[in-house]
Amino acid sequence: MPSHLCILPVPGQPTVSLATFPPLATFTLEPLNFFDARSDGLNLHSKGLNRVAAEESQIVRFVRTSEGKGVAVVRKGGGEAWYVRERGTQLVRANRWITADHVVVLNGGTLCPMAAPFL
């Protein structure tokens, strides 16, 4: 259940954008259709990833490939590697680890951890 809701008008459109968090999600609301109980009155536009407790620890650094197709997050309590998809609009978790001093992100997101046991 989201704890926050933002309502944003869409200039020149008979719709409203809704943003909720956490988890982050955006919706398009068409008030006339919504209050007329039509199925197209509220549509999910995009949804962020669900939070994982292990991903809440303090971030030490980010590492990415030169072309930006792979990203790693080094945290005090481990870290994770991500693939960047859909022209930078989607992140897909590739792997996570419990400890590492350094990581190298290779080949579009393939992870090469340095002393990092994988989970």
Phi and psi in degrees as a GROMACS rama.xvg file:
@    title "Ramachandran Plot"
@    xaxis  label "Phi"
@    yaxis  label "Psi"
@TYPE xy
-65.0681  148.394  PRO-2
-101.409  -11.1327  SER-3
-134.761  145.987  HIS-4
-137.84  124.986  LEU-5
-112.032  133.903  CYS-6
-111.461  122.975  ILE-7
-125.037  122.889  LEU-8
-69.9779  151.315  PRO-9
-108.824  106.083  VAL-10
-55.3923  130.973  PRO-11
77.4136  5.07858  GLY-12
-123.885  150.319  GLN-13
-86.519  33.7062  PRO-14
-126.278  168.196  THR-15
-131.28  140.501  VAL-16
-96.553  136.364  SER-17
-116.071  136.545  LEU-18
-124.948  129.187  ALA-19
-119.304  152.665  THR-20
-165.22  158.738  PHE-21
-75.46  152.669  PRO-22
-74.3308  154.268  PRO-23
-70.0651  128.393  LEU-24
-153.125  148.924  ALA-25
-124.966  144.033  THR-26
-131.588  155.481  PHE-27
-108.833  123.844  THR-28
-111.194  123.556  LEU-29
-105.579  99.058  GLU-30
-52.5166  -44.2805  PRO-31
-62.6131  -45.6191  LEU-32
-69.0425  -37.8524  ASN-33
-62.4416  -50.1563  PHE-34
-76.2186  -10.6782  PHE-35
-92.2523  7.56983  ASP-36
61.2782  32.4011  ALA-37
-86.9119  147.508  ARG-38
-66.6672  -22.9002  SER-39
-92.011  13.669  ASP-40
-74.6058  -27.4504  GLY-41
-137.372  119.436  LEU-42
-125.852  132.442  ASN-43
-69.2696  125.878  LEU-44
-95.98  -47.6193  HIS-45
-156.642  156.353  SER-46
-140.475  133.077  LYS-47
-79.2079  174.33  GLY-48
-74.0078  148.842  LEU-49
-71.2588  146.036  ASN-50
-71.707  144.181  ARG-51
-121.754  130.083  VAL-52
-53.7254  -38.2238  ALA-53
-65.2538  -19.5475  ALA-54
-92.123  10.8264  GLU-55
-96.2423  -7.59325  GLU-56
-72.0317  161.278  SER-57
-59.695  135.253  GLN-58
-81.4492  129.36  ILE-59
-91.9254  -46.1201  VAL-60
-164.621  160.426  ARG-61
-107.466  147.082  PHE-62
-134.687  138.799  VAL-63
-140.982  162.346  ARG-64
-74.5602  160.209  THR-65
-63.1137  -33.1104  SER-66
-88.5714  -3.65023  GLU-67
81.2452  15.6438  GLY-68
-88.9258  -9.02734  LYS-69
-139.756  141.155  GLY-70
-136.448  141.384  VAL-71
-124.135  146.706  ALA-72
-118.153  117.197  VAL-73
-95.5645  124.747  VAL-74
-120.669  163.733  ARG-75
-61.5818  -34.4626  LYS-76
-103.847  34.3768  GLY-77
118.703  -136.209  GLY-78
165.223  -176.398  GLY-79
-153.59  158.327  GLU-80
-115.589  147.194  ALA-81
-132.758  145.997  TRP-82
-93.3645  139.558  TYR-83
-99.4876  123.536  VAL-84
-126.005  174.185  ARG-85
49.2771  50.6259  GLU-86
57.2317  37.4544  ARG-87
85.6153  7.12448  GLY-88
-98.3873  -5.65457  THR-89
-137.199  135.845  GLN-90
-112.7  134.37  LEU-91
-121.891  124.055  VAL-92
-66.4591  127.055  ARG-93
-95.5533  -40.8065  ALA-94
-168.107  166.715  ASN-95
-144.989  160.83  ARG-96
-143.63  163.486  TRP-97
-96.1541  -20.7257  ILE-98
-159.421  144.854  THR-99
-169.879  141.959  ALA-100
-87.9601  -37.7874  ASP-101
-142.845  149.376  HIS-102
-133.734  153.136  VAL-103
-126.12  125.739  VAL-104
-98.2784  121.463  VAL-105
-123.985  160.101  LEU-106
49.4295  54.2357  ASN-107
67.5149  26.6478  GLY-108
120.937  -6.0145  GLY-109
-67.0066  130.244  THR-110
-96.0503  138.447  LEU-111
-122.616  90.2168  CYS-112
-78.8656  150.858  PRO-113
-105.747  107.889  MET-114
60.4077  50.37  ALA-115
-125.3  103.521  ALA-116
-68.981  130.812  PRO-117
-83.742  153.042  PHE-118
